Amino acid sequence: MTQLDQLDDFYITSDLWLGRSQIMEIGKRTRWSSIEKMNQALIRSWNKVVGPEDHIVCLGNFAWDPMTARNALDRLNGHIYFLK
């Protein structure tokens, strides 16, 4: 198991809500015209900051459904750890 205190770069995040169309209204994410565009933009932004070997702890609300989560995980940089 990796010790977070031994890592060069690690991040903590939550509430991406990938794939949840209602979040565009609830979270005032009105700059995007569709949930697909929002997902693509969030993934692009993530990958600009997070490198392939970085570690990310996700505190919750990553994606709305399993298929969206799987598709995003295939495209996101880093080693992602989820808290239950």
C-alpha positions as CSV (number, residue, x, y, z in Angstrom):
1,M,0.0,0.0,0.0
2,T,1.3,3.5,-0.9
3,Q,1.8,5.9,1.9
4,L,0.4,9.3,1.0
5,D,3.2,11.1,3.0
6,Q,5.7,9.5,0.6
7,L,4.1,10.8,-2.6
8,D,5.3,13.7,-4.7
9,D,1.9,14.8,-5.9
10,F,-1.5,13.8,-4.5
11,Y,-4.9,15.5,-4.7
12,I,-8.2,15.3,-2.8
13,T,-11.4,15.9,-4.7
14,S,-15.1,15.3,-4.6
15,D,-18.4,16.1,-6.3
16,L,-17.5,15.7,-9.9
17,W,-21.0,14.2,-10.6
18,L,-20.0,13.0,-14.0
19,G,-23.0,11.9,-16.0
20,R,-25.7,13.6,-13.8
21,S,-27.6,16.0,-16.0
22,Q,-29.4,17.5,-13.0
23,I,-26.1,18.8,-11.6
24,M,-25.9,21.3,-14.5
25,E,-28.9,23.1,-12.9
26,I,-28.3,22.2,-9.2
27,G,-24.6,23.2,-9.3
28,K,-25.1,26.1,-11.7
29,R,-22.8,24.5,-14.3
30,T,-24.5,26.4,-17.1
31,R,-21.5,27.0,-19.2
32,W,-21.9,23.7,-20.9
33,S,-24.8,22.9,-23.3
34,S,-24.9,19.2,-22.5
35,I,-23.8,16.7,-19.9
36,E,-21.4,15.1,-22.5
37,K,-19.6,18.4,-23.0
38,M,-19.4,18.9,-19.2
39,N,-17.9,15.5,-18.7
40,Q,-15.4,16.1,-21.5
41,A,-14.4,19.5,-20.1
42,L,-14.0,18.1,-16.6
43,I,-11.8,15.2,-17.8
44,R,-9.7,17.6,-19.9
45,S,-9.2,19.9,-16.9
46,W,-8.3,17.0,-14.6
47,N,-5.7,15.7,-17.1
48,K,-4.1,19.1,-17.4
49,V,-3.4,19.1,-13.7
50,V,-3.1,15.4,-12.7
51,G,-0.2,13.4,-14.1
52,P,-0.3,9.7,-14.9
53,E,1.6,8.8,-11.7
54,D,-0.1,11.2,-9.3
55,H,-2.5,9.9,-6.6
56,I,-6.0,11.2,-6.1
57,V,-8.4,10.6,-3.2
58,C,-12.0,11.0,-4.2
59,L,-14.2,11.7,-1.2
60,G,-17.5,10.9,-3.1
61,N,-20.0,11.7,-5.8
62,F,-17.6,10.9,-8.6
63,A,-20.1,9.7,-11.2
64,W,-23.9,9.2,-11.5
65,D,-23.8,5.7,-13.0
66,P,-21.4,2.8,-13.4
67,M,-20.9,3.2,-17.2
68,T,-20.1,6.9,-16.9
69,A,-17.7,6.1,-14.1
70,R,-15.9,3.3,-16.1
71,N,-15.6,5.5,-19.2
72,A,-14.2,8.4,-17.1
73,L,-11.7,6.1,-15.2
74,D,-10.4,4.9,-18.5
75,R,-9.6,8.4,-19.6
76,L,-8.4,10.1,-16.3
77,N,-4.8,10.4,-15.3
78,G,-3.5,9.2,-12.0
79,H,-4.2,6.5,-9.5
80,I,-7.6,7.2,-8.0
81,Y,-8.7,6.0,-4.6
82,F,-12.3,6.1,-3.5
83,L,-13.6,6.3,0.0
84,K,-16.6,4.3,0.9
